[in-house]
Each structure stands twice: as C-alpha cells, then as structure tokens.
Amino acid sequence: MASIKGGLPLRKTRIDPWKDEWEESYRNEKEKLKEVFKEELVDIFHIGSTSIPAIGFAKPIIDMLLACLHAKTLHRNDFRLWLL
C-alpha cells in the first residue's frame, strides 16, 4: 500500500458516474431519520456531490445535514442512529 510522508496509508477513493438512485436513497434515509428525531427535527438536507447531478460524478456516499432544535437531540438519539 502506498503511503505519504510520515507513513500514513493512502486511502483509495471511489468515484462513480452520477446515479438517479442516490436521490431515492436520500429520501429513504430522510424518512428513517424523521422517525428518530420526530418534533425535534427542523430539516434535513441532502449535501455533497451525490446531491448535484450536474457534476456527473460523485463518491457513492449520501451526505446529509440535520438541523435540530437542540444539539443535545443528536446525542440523545445516538444509539438509535446506529441501529439504522
């Protein structure tokens, strides 16, 4: 495995052609998160390269930003998020 100065290993990053299914994956995950956070949730945003079809390529990871009424909401639901 290749490494950079200091001996840290380099990770390979997979980049895929943009796919319509990423938007569907986002919607599915958004619904699961709405069930966890309920009334504490302000909004959920699809961010990152999978949210922008015009880019044409993206890392196949659905990035999401959650806005909650209180930061403690995320910590209170930490275990429930791991179960998703």
N, C-alpha and C positions, 0 to 999 in steps of 0.2 A: 504494500500500500504506500502510496506517495505521502510525503509529509512536508510541512512548511518548516521554516526556521524555528527551532525550539522543540522539534519532534512531535508536534501535534498532528494527528492524521487528518488528511483532507477527506471531506465527505463528497460523494457524488450527488449531484442534484439532477433529478429527473425533470425534464421539461416536455410537455405533451402539446399536441395541437389542441386548440380550444374545443371544448365539447359542450353541447347543449345540456347534457345530463348533470353538469355541475350546478346549474341553476335549480334543477329539481332536487339535487342533494341538499343544497342550501335550504330550500323550502321545507324539506323533510326534517332537517335538523332544527330549523327555526320552530317548528311545531312542537318538537320534543322539549326544547328549551322553554317555550311558553308554558308548558305543563309544569315544569320545575319551578319557575320563578313567579308565575301567576301575576297577582296585582303589584308585585314589587318591580316588575319589568316595565321600563319606559319604551324601549325599542330595541330591535336587533337589526344590524346592518351587515350585508354581505360586502366584504372588503377584499383587497388583494387582487392578484392577477386573474383568478377564476371568475371574478365579478365583472370583468371588462372584455367582452367578446372581440372588440376591435383590435386588441393586442394580437390575437391569433394564436398565442402560445401561453402556457402557464405551468407552474408547478401544480401537480394534481392534489392540492390541499385546499379545502374550503376554509378560508379565513373569515371569522365573524367577530363583530364588535357588539358587545352587550352594554346597554345603558340601563342601569337600575336606579331606583330611588336612593338606595344607600349602598355604599361599598361593602358593608357587612353582609349584605344579601348574598354576594358571591361566596363568601366564606361559610355562611350558614348552610349553603347548598352544595358545598364542595363534594361531599360523599355522593350525593345524588347525581352529580355531573359525571363522576367516574363510572357510574352504573349505565350511563347512556352508551 
